[in-house]
């Protein structure tokens, strides 16, 4: 198993950047509710809230970061458009932002991405370019397209503006809890490249420094947890193999890891079977549709991997773009 040293050529965002992002996306992104869950609170002995980003534009938190990055592109540079790499949720966030801003968009997506996500990306007006996860370098493909067209690359996570946009999830969590006279003791979020959990950590730790922020991953793709233990960016041994398609980045981002190593430093993981049960639980008990990659933090809670006892916990449901066939298999589990 190989490791990668930390090297970030771009500035690290701070909570002020998250607050600025919140102003930019206000009225465009959905301010998703913070929902108290009696059943999860009774089950865990904690005061449990859910942050359902399944209700966000395009069905995931990804719209926040994409729009915050793209709305800052100067008008004169927008005609050349943007390029992004994604298995589906960032793709839709970029495509929707491009449509709102009147920009063309090209998305480099793996051939094994869910058809639902590919189709919705195209329906939003983006051009989709496929690639093989095992044999091709998606970043190289995106760079070549950007160079040819003069387009701007919008990274899925390793970008300060994208991270700041995702951090508005954490900002809203802190603000909505404060309105109830509460502070978070734990916030658990799903993690792939780390943009969401890094942004959340920036926002949450600024207001609640004692809170635990936990990075939740599929078993076998726990590169963040291993990286926290070793102190360097570890790579996953395989590029695919979990049905949590939204969470299969090969390694933590260089920029995101600089944020999460000191502010998060803790990971939890669950198997696909445990995730399937969480997807079913969300539907049957919480009345929410959550995709596998969006349900990993919930699965960690249900399986007792978060060490929750007492206090106030927030579980981020990061996305709800699940294919019907996959959803049915989860319910059958």
N, C-alpha and C positions, 0 to 999 in steps of 0.2 A: 504494500500500500504506500503510495507516494505522498509527500507533503509539499506544500507550496509556501514560500516565505511571503510575508506581508509587504506589499509595495503599493502605495496609493498616490497617484500623480495629481489628484484633485483635492480641493479643500473639504474638510469634514464639516457637515452641516451641524447646526446647533438648534436649540429650542426656538430661538428667534426666527430661524428659517422655517420651522414648522408653523409658527404663528403667522408668518407672511404667506405661507402656502394656504393656510386656512382662509385668509382674506381673498386670495386669488380664486379659489374654487367655490367660495360662498355663492349660493344661488345657482350653481351649475351642478356640482356634485350633490348627492343626497346626504343630508345629515342623518345617518341611520340612528335608530333609537337604541337606548341601553335598556334591556329588558330583564327584569328580575325573574328568576326561575324558581318557583316554590319546590318543584319536584327535585331539581338538582341540589337545592339548598338542603332539603330534608335528607337526600341520599348521601351528601358529603359532610354535613355538619358545619358547612360554611354558608356565608351569604353570597350566593352565586348570581351573577348577571351575565347576559349574553350580548355581544355586539354583532348583530347580523348584517355583515357586509354583503350577504346574499341579496339584500334589498337595494344595493348600490346600482348606479347606472352600469349596464352590461353584466350585472350579476356578480361582481367581485370588487374588492378594494382597489384593484389595479387602475381603475379610471382616475382615482385621485392623483397618483403620482404622474401618470401620463399627461393629464391635463395641466398640472402644475408646471411640468417641463415644457410642454409645447406652447402654452399661452405666452411664454416668455421669448419665443422665437420672433425676431423682428419681422414686421410685415413684409419687408423687401426680400426676406429669405424664405418665405413660406411657399412660393410657387414651385420650388424644387422638391418640396415634400419631405417626408421622413421615412426612415427604415427602422424596423424593430425585429428582434428575435423573440419568439414566444411559442409555447405549446398551446396557448389559447386565451388565457385571461388577460395577460398584458396585450396580446394581439387585439382583443376586442376593445380594451381601454384606449389604445393608440388609435385604432380605426374610428372609434366614436369621437375622440378628441379631434382627429383630423377632419372629420365631417363637420363638426361644430365650428372649426376654425377655417374651413374652406381650403384644406390642404390635401394633396395626394399622399397616400401611404402604401408602403410595401412591407409585408410581414413575412419573415422567414420562419416557417413552421415545420416541425418534424412530420414525416409521413404517417407516424403512428399517433398523432394528435387526434383526439376525439372528433369525429365527423361533425358533430354539433357545433364545436368551437370553430372549426374551419369554415363551415357554412355561414355562421353568424358573422365571422370576420369579413367574409366576402360580401355579405348582405349589407354591412356597414360601409361598403364602398372601397375596401382595401384590396390590393392585389396580393395574392398569396403565392409564395415561392417555397416549394417543399424541399426537404433534405433528409438524409439518413442520420439518425443520432449516432450510430456506431461507426460510420465511415467518413462522415463529412463534418467540417468545422462551421457551425452556423455563424459565428462571429466573422469569419473570413468571408463568407458569402455576403453577409450584410455590409461589410466594409467595401467590398467590390461593387455592390449595387450603389452604395452611397457615393463612391468616387465617380462612377460612371454618370450618375444623374445629378450630382451636386447636392444630394439630399443630406439631411441631418439624421444621425443615428440616435434613437431614443432607447437607452439601455433599459432592461427590465428591472434592474435593482442597483447597479453600481454607478449611480449618478446622484449628486447631492440634491438636485431638485426633485428627482423621483422619490428619494428617501424622505425628503421633507413633506412631500405630498402624502405619502403613506403614513407619515407620522401624525397627520390630522386625525387618524383613527384613535391614537392614544390621547391626543389633546381633547377630543370629544368625550372620551371615557373619563378623564380626570374632571372635566367641567361638569358632566352630568352627575357624577358621584358627589362632587362638591355641593351641587344643588340639593342633594339629599343629606348633606352633613356627613359624608363618608369620604374616605380615601382608600385607594386600592392597596391590598396586601399582596395580591398576585394578579398578574395579567399573563395569560397564556395565548400565544399566537402561533399559527402554522408558519413554517419557514422553508424556503427553497434557496434562493440566493441571499436572502436576508434583508431585503429592503423594508418589508413590513415590520419585522421585529426590531430592526435598527431604528426606524422612525418612531415606533411606539416607545422604545426605551428612552429616546431623547426627550419625548414629551412627558412620559410618566415619571421618570427619575428626577426631572427638574422640579416637579411638584410633590412627589412622594418618594424621596430618596431611599426609604426603607423598603419599598415594594420590590417583590421578586418579579422579574420578567423572564418567562420560560419559552425557549424555542422548541417547538413540537414538530417531530419529523417521522416519516415512515421508517419502520425497521429496515435495515440494510442501506438506508440513505440518510444516516445520522451523522453526516459530515460536520455539522455544527457542534454537536456534543463531543465528537472526537477531537475537533479542532480546539474547543475550549480546554480539553484535558491536556493536549500536547502543546498548545500555545502557537501553533502554526496552522495554516489552512490545509486541512486534509481533504483528499479526494475520495469520492465514492468508487468502489471497485467496478461497478457496472453502470452504464448510462441509462438503463431502463430495467424494469422488472417489477414495478409496483403499479397498482391501478390508480395511485394518487398522482396522476400525470402532471398536476400543477406544481409538484414539489420535487422535481427530479433534476435540479441544477447539479452539475458535477462537483462543485466545491463552493464554499462561502465566497461572496464577493470580497475583493480586496478592501474596498471602502467600507462595506457593511461590517466586515469583521473587525476593523479598527474601532467601530462603535460598539459592537456587541460583545467583544472580548471583555472590556471593562464594565459595561453596563448590564449585560445579560449573564454570560458565563455559565449558563445552566441549560441543559437540554433534556428532553424526554422523548421516547419513541414508542410506537405501537405497530402491530402487524396489520396487514391488509384485512385479515378476518376481524380484528378488533375495530378497525375503521368502518368496515361494512356494518357491524352492529351499531356503531355510533350514528351512521347515516340513517339506519332504520329507527333508532331511538329518536333522532331529531324529527323525523316525520311522524312517528306514531305518538310520541309523548309531547314534543314541543311544537308540533304542527308546522315545521319548517323543512324546506327542501334544501339540502346541503350536498355539495359534491364531495367525493372522497377526500381530495386534497384540502377541502374547506372544513372537514370534520375531524382532522387529526388531533387538534387541541381538545376538542370535546371527547374524543376517544381516550386521550391521556387522562382526562378528568374521570371518566367513567371507569377506567381500568385502575384507578388509584395510583397513577404515575406522577402526580403533581404534589403530593404531600400536603394536601389541603385539609385543614382542620381549624374551624373557627375563622374569624376575619372575613374580609371581603375579597372575592375572586371574580375576575372577568375572563370569559372565554370568547375569543374572537372567532366567529364563523366566517372565514375569509372569502368563500365563494359558493355559488349554487348552480354552476353550469355543468350539470350531469346529464349524460345520455340516458334516455329512457331504459334501454336494455341494462345498463349498469345499475341504475336505480332499482329496477325490479329485482336484480340479483341480490342487492343489498337487503331489500325487504324480505326476500326469501330466507336470508341468513338469520 
